[in-house]
Structures are given as C-alpha cells and as structure tokens.
C-alpha cells in the first residue's frame, strides 16, 4: 500500500493560506472519530496523544477502521505493564 496521506502541492501564487488549515494532529483526530462514529463506538478521541496512551482507544480505532477485532485487549489496564501488553 502506498502512503495514505499525500502532500498537497501548491503553486506559489495559490490563494490558500496554510495557516488557516487544521494541524495534522486535528486531521488524524477527526479521521479517528469519523471511524469510531461509523462503528457506533461510544468513545471519542479528544486529545490524540493522551487518549491512546493505554492502547484501548487505539484498539477501538483499529477495529473500527479494519472491521476486525484486536485479540487479547485488556480493556481496563491498571498499570503501565498491562497497557504495554
């Protein structure tokens, strides 16, 4: 599979101001929330970096995008070693 995200080439005289575009983190947050909503998952990503730290919401996003269950997920990890495993 080639890249999923492609850089948009812009002409130097393009009218679009790059400063008004969403930051890439917000683009990925919106993308993840789109798939979570489509899969009817109740959870949403608010802060991409913080919300995927335990791996549970990340697994939910993966399941929503791929339509396959991620095996052996501890849905309520209590410590960092459980989050990693």
mmCIF file as gemmi writes it, N, C-alpha and C atoms, coordinates in Angstrom:
data_model
loop_
_atom_site.group_PDB
_atom_site.id
_atom_site.type_symbol
_atom_site.label_atom_id
_atom_site.label_alt_id
_atom_site.label_comp_id
_atom_site.label_asym_id
_atom_site.label_entity_id
_atom_site.label_seq_id
_atom_site.pdbx_PDB_ins_code
_atom_site.Cartn_x
_atom_site.Cartn_y
_atom_site.Cartn_z
_atom_site.occupancy
_atom_site.B_iso_or_equiv
_atom_site.pdbx_formal_charge
_atom_site.auth_seq_id
_atom_site.auth_asym_id
_atom_site.pdbx_PDB_model_num
ATOM 1 N N . UNK Axp A 1 ? 0.85 -1.163 0 1 0 ? 1 A 1
ATOM 2 C CA . UNK Axp A 1 ? 0 0 0 1 0 ? 1 A 1
ATOM 3 C C . UNK Axp A 1 ? 0.895 1.225 0 1 0 ? 1 A 1
ATOM 4 N N . UNK Axp A 2 ? 0.655 2.112 -0.897 1 0 ? 2 A 1
ATOM 5 C CA . UNK Axp A 2 ? 1.388 3.37 -0.92 1 0 ? 2 A 1
ATOM 6 C C . UNK Axp A 2 ? 0.96 4.196 0.276 1 0 ? 2 A 1
ATOM 7 N N . UNK Axp A 3 ? 1.416 5.399 0.395 1 0 ? 3 A 1
ATOM 8 C CA . UNK Axp A 3 ? 1.07 6.252 1.522 1 0 ? 3 A 1
ATOM 9 C C . UNK Axp A 3 ? -0.414 6.592 1.552 1 0 ? 3 A 1
ATOM 10 N N . UNK Axp A 4 ? -0.965 6.685 2.739 1 0 ? 4 A 1
ATOM 11 C CA . UNK Axp A 4 ? -2.362 7.058 2.89 1 0 ? 4 A 1
ATOM 12 C C . UNK Axp A 4 ? -2.541 8.567 2.838 1 0 ? 4 A 1
ATOM 13 N N . UNK Axp A 5 ? -1.53 9.283 3.254 1 0 ? 5 A 1
ATOM 14 C CA . UNK Axp A 5 ? -1.589 10.734 3.278 1 0 ? 5 A 1
ATOM 15 C C . UNK Axp A 5 ? -0.613 11.259 2.245 1 0 ? 5 A 1
ATOM 16 N N . UNK Axp A 6 ? -1.085 12.132 1.395 1 0 ? 6 A 1
ATOM 17 C CA . UNK Axp A 6 ? -0.223 12.708 0.374 1 0 ? 6 A 1
ATOM 18 C C . UNK Axp A 6 ? -0.082 14.2 0.616 1 0 ? 6 A 1
ATOM 19 N N . UNK Axp A 7 ? 1.09 14.699 0.38 1 0 ? 7 A 1
ATOM 20 C CA . UNK Axp A 7 ? 1.296 16.138 0.48 1 0 ? 7 A 1
ATOM 21 C C . UNK Axp A 7 ? 0.602 16.8 -0.7 1 0 ? 7 A 1
ATOM 22 N N . UNK Axp A 8 ? 0.004 17.917 -0.444 1 0 ? 8 A 1
ATOM 23 C CA . UNK Axp A 8 ? -0.662 18.667 -1.494 1 0 ? 8 A 1
ATOM 24 C C . UNK Axp A 8 ? 0.328 19.674 -2.036 1 0 ? 8 A 1
ATOM 25 N N . UNK Axp A 9 ? 0.577 19.589 -3.333 1 0 ? 9 A 1
ATOM 26 C CA . UNK Axp A 9 ? 1.494 20.555 -3.92 1 0 ? 9 A 1
ATOM 27 C C . UNK Axp A 9 ? 0.715 21.817 -4.236 1 0 ? 9 A 1
ATOM 28 N N . UNK Axp A 10 ? 1.304 22.931 -3.937 1 0 ? 10 A 1
ATOM 29 C CA . UNK Axp A 10 ? 0.641 24.213 -4.142 1 0 ? 10 A 1
ATOM 30 C C . UNK Axp A 10 ? 1.521 25.106 -4.99 1 0 ? 10 A 1
ATOM 31 N N . UNK Axp A 11 ? 0.875 25.83 -5.856 1 0 ? 11 A 1
ATOM 32 C CA . UNK Axp A 11 ? 1.583 26.815 -6.659 1 0 ? 11 A 1
ATOM 33 C C . UNK Axp A 11 ? 1.935 27.996 -5.762 1 0 ? 11 A 1
ATOM 34 N N . UNK Axp A 12 ? 3.041 28.675 -6.046 1 0 ? 12 A 1
ATOM 35 C CA . UNK Axp A 12 ? 3.452 29.802 -5.204 1 0 ? 12 A 1
ATOM 36 C C . UNK Axp A 12 ? 2.399 30.895 -5.114 1 0 ? 12 A 1
ATOM 37 N N . UNK Axp A 13 ? 1.582 31.061 -6.132 1 0 ? 13 A 1
ATOM 38 C CA . UNK Axp A 13 ? 0.582 32.119 -6.121 1 0 ? 13 A 1
ATOM 39 C C . UNK Axp A 13 ? -0.778 31.637 -5.631 1 0 ? 13 A 1
ATOM 40 N N . UNK Axp A 14 ? -0.813 30.451 -5.013 1 0 ? 14 A 1
ATOM 41 C CA . UNK Axp A 14 ? -2.064 29.88 -4.528 1 0 ? 14 A 1
ATOM 42 C C . UNK Axp A 14 ? -2.696 30.807 -3.487 1 0 ? 14 A 1
ATOM 43 N N . UNK Axp A 15 ? -4.008 30.957 -3.558 1 0 ? 15 A 1
ATOM 44 C CA . UNK Axp A 15 ? -4.74 31.859 -2.676 1 0 ? 15 A 1
ATOM 45 C C . UNK Axp A 15 ? -4.899 31.301 -1.263 1 0 ? 15 A 1
ATOM 46 N N . UNK Axp A 16 ? -4.719 29.987 -1.074 1 0 ? 16 A 1
ATOM 47 C CA . UNK Axp A 16 ? -4.942 29.367 0.228 1 0 ? 16 A 1
ATOM 48 C C . UNK Axp A 16 ? -3.833 29.738 1.195 1 0 ? 16 A 1
ATOM 49 N N . UNK Axp A 17 ? -4.242 30.13 2.394 1 0 ? 17 A 1
ATOM 50 C CA . UNK Axp A 17 ? -3.283 30.447 3.448 1 0 ? 17 A 1
ATOM 51 C C . UNK Axp A 17 ? -3.076 29.184 4.282 1 0 ? 17 A 1
ATOM 52 N N . UNK Axp A 18 ? -1.876 28.658 4.308 1 0 ? 18 A 1
ATOM 53 C CA . UNK Axp A 18 ? -1.598 27.42 5.03 1 0 ? 18 A 1
ATOM 54 C C . UNK Axp A 18 ? -1.835 27.568 6.527 1 0 ? 18 A 1
ATOM 55 N N . UNK Axp A 19 ? -1.793 28.778 7.036 1 0 ? 19 A 1
ATOM 56 C CA . UNK Axp A 19 ? -2.014 28.987 8.471 1 0 ? 19 A 1
ATOM 57 C C . UNK Axp A 19 ? -3.469 28.745 8.867 1 0 ? 19 A 1
ATOM 58 N N . UNK Axp A 20 ? -4.395 28.762 7.931 1 0 ? 20 A 1
ATOM 59 C CA . UNK Axp A 20 ? -5.799 28.528 8.264 1 0 ? 20 A 1
ATOM 60 C C . UNK Axp A 20 ? -6.172 27.052 8.189 1 0 ? 20 A 1
ATOM 61 N N . UNK Axp A 21 ? -5.267 26.197 7.752 1 0 ? 21 A 1
ATOM 62 C CA . UNK Axp A 21 ? -5.548 24.77 7.683 1 0 ? 21 A 1
ATOM 63 C C . UNK Axp A 21 ? -5.411 24.141 9.06 1 0 ? 21 A 1
ATOM 64 N N . UNK Axp A 22 ? -6.119 23.025 9.265 1 0 ? 22 A 1
ATOM 65 C CA . UNK Axp A 22 ? -6.061 22.316 10.532 1 0 ? 22 A 1
ATOM 66 C C . UNK Axp A 22 ? -4.67 21.713 10.734 1 0 ? 22 A 1
ATOM 67 N N . UNK Axp A 23 ? -4.196 21.711 11.981 1 0 ? 23 A 1
ATOM 68 C CA . UNK Axp A 23 ? -2.948 20.995 12.272 1 0 ? 23 A 1
ATOM 69 C C . UNK Axp A 23 ? -3.136 19.501 11.994 1 0 ? 23 A 1
ATOM 70 N N . UNK Axp A 24 ? -2.077 18.83 11.645 1 0 ? 24 A 1
ATOM 71 C CA . UNK Axp A 24 ? -2.149 17.416 11.27 1 0 ? 24 A 1
ATOM 72 C C . UNK Axp A 24 ? -2.703 16.555 12.402 1 0 ? 24 A 1
ATOM 73 N N . UNK Axp A 25 ? -2.433 16.917 13.652 1 0 ? 25 A 1
ATOM 74 C CA . UNK Axp A 25 ? -2.98 16.156 14.785 1 0 ? 25 A 1
ATOM 75 C C . UNK Axp A 25 ? -4.501 16.237 14.771 1 0 ? 25 A 1
ATOM 76 N N . UNK Axp A 26 ? -5.056 17.393 14.451 1 0 ? 26 A 1
ATOM 77 C CA . UNK Axp A 26 ? -6.511 17.54 14.396 1 0 ? 26 A 1
ATOM 78 C C . UNK Axp A 26 ? -7.098 16.75 13.227 1 0 ? 26 A 1
ATOM 79 N N . UNK Axp A 27 ? -6.365 16.686 12.132 1 0 ? 27 A 1
ATOM 80 C CA . UNK Axp A 27 ? -6.816 15.899 10.98 1 0 ? 27 A 1
ATOM 81 C C . UNK Axp A 27 ? -6.925 14.423 11.367 1 0 ? 27 A 1
ATOM 82 N N . UNK Axp A 28 ? -5.903 13.897 12.049 1 0 ? 28 A 1
ATOM 83 C CA . UNK Axp A 28 ? -5.939 12.495 12.479 1 0 ? 28 A 1
ATOM 84 C C . UNK Axp A 28 ? -7.003 12.266 13.55 1 0 ? 28 A 1
ATOM 85 N N . UNK Axp A 29 ? -7.209 13.235 14.428 1 0 ? 29 A 1
ATOM 86 C CA . UNK Axp A 29 ? -8.252 13.119 15.447 1 0 ? 29 A 1
ATOM 87 C C . UNK Axp A 29 ? -9.622 13.033 14.789 1 0 ? 29 A 1
ATOM 88 N N . UNK Axp A 30 ? -9.872 13.907 13.829 1 0 ? 30 A 1
ATOM 89 C CA . UNK Axp A 30 ? -11.147 13.879 13.098 1 0 ? 30 A 1
ATOM 90 C C . UNK Axp A 30 ? -11.321 12.567 12.343 1 0 ? 30 A 1
ATOM 91 N N . UNK Axp A 31 ? -10.235 12.08 11.744 1 0 ? 31 A 1
ATOM 92 C CA . UNK Axp A 31 ? -10.27 10.815 10.995 1 0 ? 31 A 1
ATOM 93 C C . UNK Axp A 31 ? -10.639 9.656 11.926 1 0 ? 31 A 1
ATOM 94 N N . UNK Axp A 32 ? -9.979 9.596 13.094 1 0 ? 32 A 1
ATOM 95 C CA . UNK Axp A 32 ? -10.261 8.523 14.052 1 0 ? 32 A 1
ATOM 96 C C . UNK Axp A 32 ? -11.701 8.606 14.544 1 0 ? 32 A 1
ATOM 97 N N . UNK Axp A 33 ? -12.147 9.81 14.868 1 0 ? 33 A 1
ATOM 98 C CA . UNK Axp A 33 ? -13.522 9.973 15.361 1 0 ? 33 A 1
ATOM 99 C C . UNK Axp A 33 ? -14.552 9.626 14.293 1 0 ? 33 A 1
ATOM 100 N N . UNK Axp A 34 ? -14.244 9.888 13.04 1 0 ? 34 A 1
ATOM 101 C CA . UNK Axp A 34 ? -15.144 9.504 11.953 1 0 ? 34 A 1
ATOM 102 C C . UNK Axp A 34 ? -15.364 7.991 11.959 1 0 ? 34 A 1
ATOM 103 N N . UNK Axp A 35 ? -14.279 7.234 12.052 1 0 ? 35 A 1
ATOM 104 C CA . UNK Axp A 35 ? -14.409 5.782 12.046 1 0 ? 35 A 1
ATOM 105 C C . UNK Axp A 35 ? -15.043 5.253 13.327 1 0 ? 35 A 1
ATOM 106 N N . UNK Axp A 36 ? -14.741 5.877 14.466 1 0 ? 36 A 1
ATOM 107 C CA . UNK Axp A 36 ? -15.368 5.448 15.715 1 0 ? 36 A 1
ATOM 108 C C . UNK Axp A 36 ? -16.878 5.678 15.659 1 0 ? 36 A 1
ATOM 109 N N . UNK Axp A 37 ? -17.279 6.81 15.122 1 0 ? 37 A 1
ATOM 110 C CA . UNK Axp A 37 ? -18.706 7.106 14.983 1 0 ? 37 A 1
ATOM 111 C C . UNK Axp A 37 ? -19.371 6.132 14.017 1 0 ? 37 A 1
ATOM 112 N N . UNK Axp A 38 ? -18.698 5.865 12.907 1 0 ? 38 A 1
ATOM 113 C CA . UNK Axp A 38 ? -19.225 4.94 11.899 1 0 ? 38 A 1
ATOM 114 C C . UNK Axp A 38 ? -19.422 3.538 12.488 1 0 ? 38 A 1
ATOM 115 N N . UNK Axp A 39 ? -18.516 3.145 13.401 1 0 ? 39 A 1
ATOM 116 C CA . UNK Axp A 39 ? -18.603 1.828 14.042 1 0 ? 39 A 1
ATOM 117 C C . UNK Axp A 39 ? -19.505 1.846 15.276 1 0 ? 39 A 1
ATOM 118 N N . UNK Axp A 40 ? -20.122 3.002 15.537 1 0 ? 40 A 1
ATOM 119 C CA . UNK Axp A 40 ? -21.027 3.174 16.675 1 0 ? 40 A 1
ATOM 120 C C . UNK Axp A 40 ? -20.351 2.946 18.015 1 0 ? 40 A 1
ATOM 121 N N . UNK Axp A 41 ? -19.092 3.304 18.082 1 0 ? 41 A 1
ATOM 122 C CA . UNK Axp A 41 ? -18.348 3.239 19.338 1 0 ? 41 A 1
ATOM 123 C C . UNK Axp A 41 ? -18.715 4.471 20.157 1 0 ? 41 A 1
ATOM 124 N N . UNK Axp A 42 ? -18.883 4.29 21.449 1 0 ? 42 A 1
ATOM 125 C CA . UNK Axp A 42 ? -19.292 5.402 22.305 1 0 ? 42 A 1
ATOM 126 C C . UNK Axp A 42 ? -18.14 6.348 22.63 1 0 ? 42 A 1
ATOM 127 N N . UNK Axp A 43 ? -16.934 5.867 22.566 1 0 ? 43 A 1
ATOM 128 C CA . UNK Axp A 43 ? -15.779 6.703 22.915 1 0 ? 43 A 1
ATOM 129 C C . UNK Axp A 43 ? -15.347 7.548 21.736 1 0 ? 43 A 1
ATOM 130 N N . UNK Axp A 44 ? -14.765 8.708 22.038 1 0 ? 44 A 1
ATOM 131 C CA . UNK Axp A 44 ? -14.225 9.617 21.025 1 0 ? 44 A 1
ATOM 132 C C . UNK Axp A 44 ? -12.836 10.07 21.438 1 0 ? 44 A 1
ATOM 133 N N . UNK Axp A 45 ? -12.046 10.434 20.478 1 0 ? 45 A 1
ATOM 134 C CA . UNK Axp A 45 ? -10.707 10.963 20.722 1 0 ? 45 A 1
ATOM 135 C C . UNK Axp A 45 ? -10.845 12.463 20.937 1 0 ? 45 A 1
ATOM 136 N N . UNK Axp A 46 ? -10.375 12.937 22.09 1 0 ? 46 A 1
ATOM 137 C CA . UNK Axp A 46 ? -10.351 14.371 22.374 1 0 ? 46 A 1
ATOM 138 C C . UNK Axp A 46 ? -8.937 14.915 22.217 1 0 ? 46 A 1
ATOM 139 N N . UNK Axp A 47 ? -7.988 14.212 22.818 1 0 ? 47 A 1
ATOM 140 C CA . UNK Axp A 47 ? -6.571 14.57 22.732 1 0 ? 47 A 1
ATOM 141 C C . UNK Axp A 47 ? -5.856 13.323 22.231 1 0 ? 47 A 1
ATOM 142 N N . UNK Axp A 48 ? -5.458 13.339 20.976 1 0 ? 48 A 1
ATOM 143 C CA . UNK Axp A 48 ? -4.92 12.145 20.321 1 0 ? 48 A 1
ATOM 144 C C . UNK Axp A 48 ? -3.784 11.515 21.113 1 0 ? 48 A 1
ATOM 145 N N . UNK Axp A 49 ? -2.833 12.308 21.55 1 0 ? 49 A 1
ATOM 146 C CA . UNK Axp A 49 ? -1.675 11.764 22.25 1 0 ? 49 A 1
ATOM 147 C C . UNK Axp A 49 ? -2.054 11.18 23.61 1 0 ? 49 A 1
ATOM 148 N N . UNK Axp A 50 ? -2.905 11.844 24.348 1 0 ? 50 A 1
ATOM 149 C CA . UNK Axp A 50 ? -3.281 11.375 25.681 1 0 ? 50 A 1
ATOM 150 C C . UNK Axp A 50 ? -4.262 10.206 25.632 1 0 ? 50 A 1
ATOM 151 N N . UNK Axp A 51 ? -5.187 10.236 24.696 1 0 ? 51 A 1
ATOM 152 C CA . UNK Axp A 51 ? -6.259 9.241 24.673 1 0 ? 51 A 1
ATOM 153 C C . UNK Axp A 51 ? -5.818 7.853 24.206 1 0 ? 51 A 1
ATOM 154 N N . UNK Axp A 52 ? -4.728 7.752 23.49 1 0 ? 52 A 1
ATOM 155 C CA . UNK Axp A 52 ? -4.296 6.436 23.013 1 0 ? 52 A 1
ATOM 156 C C . UNK Axp A 52 ? -3.169 5.855 23.86 1 0 ? 52 A 1
ATOM 157 N N . UNK Axp A 53 ? -2.84 6.511 24.967 1 0 ? 53 A 1
ATOM 158 C CA . UNK Axp A 53 ? -1.693 6.087 25.769 1 0 ? 53 A 1
ATOM 159 C C . UNK Axp A 53 ? -1.853 4.68 26.354 1 0 ? 53 A 1
ATOM 160 N N . UNK Axp A 54 ? -3.067 4.287 26.716 1 0 ? 54 A 1
ATOM 161 C CA . UNK Axp A 54 ? -3.248 2.946 27.285 1 0 ? 54 A 1
ATOM 162 C C . UNK Axp A 54 ? -3.513 1.883 26.234 1 0 ? 54 A 1
ATOM 163 N N . UNK Axp A 55 ? -3.705 2.286 24.984 1 0 ? 55 A 1
ATOM 164 C CA . UNK Axp A 55 ? -3.884 1.329 23.9 1 0 ? 55 A 1
ATOM 165 C C . UNK Axp A 55 ? -5.316 0.902 23.657 1 0 ? 55 A 1
ATOM 166 N N . UNK Axp A 56 ? -6.214 1.158 24.599 1 0 ? 56 A 1
ATOM 167 C CA . UNK Axp A 56 ? -7.594 0.679 24.466 1 0 ? 56 A 1
ATOM 168 C C . UNK Axp A 56 ? -8.333 1.45 23.371 1 0 ? 56 A 1
ATOM 169 N N . UNK Axp A 57 ? -8.283 2.763 23.425 1 0 ? 57 A 1
ATOM 170 C CA . UNK Axp A 57 ? -8.952 3.55 22.389 1 0 ? 57 A 1
ATOM 171 C C . UNK Axp A 57 ? -8.274 3.346 21.038 1 0 ? 57 A 1
ATOM 172 N N . UNK Axp A 58 ? -6.968 3.172 21.044 1 0 ? 58 A 1
ATOM 173 C CA . UNK Axp A 58 ? -6.253 2.875 19.798 1 0 ? 58 A 1
ATOM 174 C C . UNK Axp A 58 ? -6.764 1.563 19.2 1 0 ? 58 A 1
ATOM 175 N N . UNK Axp A 59 ? -6.965 0.558 20.026 1 0 ? 59 A 1
ATOM 176 C CA . UNK Axp A 59 ? -7.52 -0.719 19.552 1 0 ? 59 A 1
ATOM 177 C C . UNK Axp A 59 ? -8.927 -0.516 19 1 0 ? 59 A 1
ATOM 178 N N . UNK Axp A 60 ? -9.714 0.349 19.648 1 0 ? 60 A 1
ATOM 179 C CA . UNK Axp A 60 ? -11.06 0.649 19.149 1 0 ? 60 A 1
ATOM 180 C C . UNK Axp A 60 ? -10.997 1.281 17.757 1 0 ? 60 A 1
ATOM 181 N N . UNK Axp A 61 ? -10.051 2.202 17.563 1 0 ? 61 A 1
ATOM 182 C CA . UNK Axp A 61 ? -9.89 2.843 16.25 1 0 ? 61 A 1
ATOM 183 C C . UNK Axp A 61 ? -9.475 1.806 15.208 1 0 ? 61 A 1
ATOM 184 N N . UNK Axp A 62 ? -8.524 0.956 15.554 1 0 ? 62 A 1
ATOM 185 C CA . UNK Axp A 62 ? -8.064 -0.087 14.62 1 0 ? 62 A 1
ATOM 186 C C . UNK Axp A 62 ? -9.225 -1.005 14.244 1 0 ? 62 A 1
ATOM 187 N N . UNK Axp A 63 ? -10.008 -1.402 15.237 1 0 ? 63 A 1
ATOM 188 C CA . UNK Axp A 63 ? -11.161 -2.259 14.965 1 0 ? 63 A 1
ATOM 189 C C . UNK Axp A 63 ? -12.192 -1.554 14.079 1 0 ? 63 A 1
ATOM 190 N N . UNK Axp A 64 ? -12.396 -0.263 14.32 1 0 ? 64 A 1
ATOM 191 C CA . UNK Axp A 64 ? -13.372 0.49 13.53 1 0 ? 64 A 1
ATOM 192 C C . UNK Axp A 64 ? -12.923 0.631 12.079 1 0 ? 64 A 1
ATOM 193 N N . UNK Axp A 65 ? -11.631 0.841 11.881 1 0 ? 65 A 1
ATOM 194 C CA . UNK Axp A 65 ? -11.107 1.04 10.524 1 0 ? 65 A 1
ATOM 195 C C . UNK Axp A 65 ? -11.059 -0.271 9.759 1 0 ? 65 A 1
ATOM 196 N N . UNK Axp A 66 ? -10.641 -1.345 10.423 1 0 ? 66 A 1
ATOM 197 C CA . UNK Axp A 66 ? -10.414 -2.616 9.729 1 0 ? 66 A 1
ATOM 198 C C . UNK Axp A 66 ? -11.601 -3.574 9.755 1 0 ? 66 A 1
ATOM 199 N N . UNK Axp A 67 ? -12.558 -3.34 10.644 1 0 ? 67 A 1
ATOM 200 C CA . UNK Axp A 67 ? -13.682 -4.261 10.835 1 0 ? 67 A 1
ATOM 201 C C . UNK Axp A 67 ? -13.239 -5.623 11.355 1 0 ? 67 A 1
ATOM 202 N N . UNK Axp A 68 ? -12.103 -5.662 12.04 1 0 ? 68 A 1
ATOM 203 C CA . UNK Axp A 68 ? -11.605 -6.891 12.659 1 0 ? 68 A 1
ATOM 204 C C . UNK Axp A 68 ? -11.315 -6.62 14.126 1 0 ? 68 A 1
ATOM 205 N N . UNK Axp A 69 ? -11.605 -7.593 14.962 1 0 ? 69 A 1
ATOM 206 C CA . UNK Axp A 69 ? -11.33 -7.469 16.39 1 0 ? 69 A 1
ATOM 207 C C . UNK Axp A 69 ? -9.836 -7.609 16.648 1 0 ? 69 A 1
ATOM 208 N N . UNK Axp A 70 ? -9.328 -6.772 17.543 1 0 ? 70 A 1
ATOM 209 C CA . UNK Axp A 70 ? -7.951 -6.895 18.008 1 0 ? 70 A 1
ATOM 210 C C . UNK Axp A 70 ? -7.976 -7.877 19.168 1 0 ? 70 A 1
ATOM 211 N N . UNK Axp A 71 ? -7.196 -8.935 19.048 1 0 ? 71 A 1
ATOM 212 C CA . UNK Axp A 71 ? -7.218 -10.009 20.043 1 0 ? 71 A 1
ATOM 213 C C . UNK Axp A 71 ? -6.489 -9.61 21.321 1 0 ? 71 A 1
ATOM 214 N N . UNK Axp A 72 ? -6.922 -10.181 22.418 1 0 ? 72 A 1
ATOM 215 C CA . UNK Axp A 72 ? -6.248 -10.081 23.715 1 0 ? 72 A 1
ATOM 216 C C . UNK Axp A 72 ? -6.036 -8.649 24.199 1 0 ? 72 A 1
ATOM 217 N N . UNK Axp A 73 ? -7.084 -7.858 24.174 1 0 ? 73 A 1
ATOM 218 C CA . UNK Axp A 73 ? -7.009 -6.49 24.681 1 0 ? 73 A 1
ATOM 219 C C . UNK Axp A 73 ? -7.499 -6.472 26.127 1 0 ? 73 A 1
ATOM 220 N N . UNK Axp A 74 ? -6.693 -5.906 27.002 1 0 ? 74 A 1
ATOM 221 C CA . UNK Axp A 74 ? -7.112 -5.665 28.378 1 0 ? 74 A 1
ATOM 222 C C . UNK Axp A 74 ? -7.857 -4.336 28.363 1 0 ? 74 A 1
ATOM 223 N N . UNK Axp A 75 ? -9.156 -4.371 28.443 1 0 ? 75 A 1
ATOM 224 C CA . UNK Axp A 75 ? -9.994 -3.18 28.312 1 0 ? 75 A 1
ATOM 225 C C . UNK Axp A 75 ? -9.915 -2.256 29.521 1 0 ? 75 A 1
ATOM 226 N N . UNK Axp A 76 ? -9.359 -2.73 30.631 1 0 ? 76 A 1
ATOM 227 C CA . UNK Axp A 76 ? -9.223 -1.894 31.826 1 0 ? 76 A 1
ATOM 228 C C . UNK Axp A 76 ? -7.843 -2.081 32.45 1 0 ? 76 A 1
ATOM 229 N N . UNK Axp A 77 ? -6.802 -1.637 31.76 1 0 ? 77 A 1
ATOM 230 C CA . UNK Axp A 77 ? -5.45 -1.804 32.317 1 0 ? 77 A 1
ATOM 231 C C . UNK Axp A 77 ? -5.267 -0.937 33.564 1 0 ? 77 A 1
ATOM 232 N N . UNK Axp A 78 ? -4.589 -1.5 34.557 1 0 ? 78 A 1
ATOM 233 C CA . UNK Axp A 78 ? -4.404 -0.791 35.817 1 0 ? 78 A 1
ATOM 234 C C . UNK Axp A 78 ? -3.001 -0.218 35.993 1 0 ? 78 A 1
ATOM 235 N N . UNK Axp A 79 ? -2.061 -0.685 35.178 1 0 ? 79 A 1
ATOM 236 C CA . UNK Axp A 79 ? -0.698 -0.163 35.293 1 0 ? 79 A 1
ATOM 237 C C . UNK Axp A 79 ? -0.042 -0.167 33.913 1 0 ? 79 A 1
ATOM 238 N N . UNK Axp A 80 ? 1.146 0.401 33.843 1 0 ? 80 A 1
ATOM 239 C CA . UNK Axp A 80 ? 1.807 0.559 32.542 1 0 ? 80 A 1
ATOM 240 C C . UNK Axp A 80 ? 2.174 -0.772 31.889 1 0 ? 80 A 1
ATOM 241 N N . UNK Axp A 81 ? 2.508 -1.792 32.681 1 0 ? 81 A 1
ATOM 242 C CA . UNK Axp A 81 ? 2.85 -3.085 32.08 1 0 ? 81 A 1
ATOM 243 C C . UNK Axp A 81 ? 1.617 -3.718 31.432 1 0 ? 81 A 1
ATOM 244 N N . UNK Axp A 82 ? 0.447 -3.525 32.018 1 0 ? 82 A 1
ATOM 245 C CA . UNK Axp A 82 ? -0.781 -4.025 31.397 1 0 ? 82 A 1
ATOM 246 C C . UNK Axp A 82 ? -1.116 -3.241 30.132 1 0 ? 82 A 1
ATOM 247 N N . UNK Axp A 83 ? -0.785 -1.943 30.126 1 0 ? 83 A 1
ATOM 248 C CA . UNK Axp A 83 ? -1.022 -1.119 28.935 1 0 ? 83 A 1
ATOM 249 C C . UNK Axp A 83 ? -0.154 -1.576 27.778 1 0 ? 83 A 1
ATOM 250 N N . UNK Axp A 84 ? 1.085 -1.934 28.082 1 0 ? 84 A 1
ATOM 251 C CA . UNK Axp A 84 ? 2.019 -2.374 27.039 1 0 ? 84 A 1
ATOM 252 C C . UNK Axp A 84 ? 1.615 -3.736 26.494 1 0 ? 84 A 1
ATOM 253 N N . UNK Axp A 85 ? 1.192 -4.625 27.366 1 0 ? 85 A 1
ATOM 254 C CA . UNK Axp A 85 ? 0.844 -5.977 26.913 1 0 ? 85 A 1
ATOM 255 C C . UNK Axp A 85 ? -0.505 -5.948 26.229 1 0 ? 85 A 1
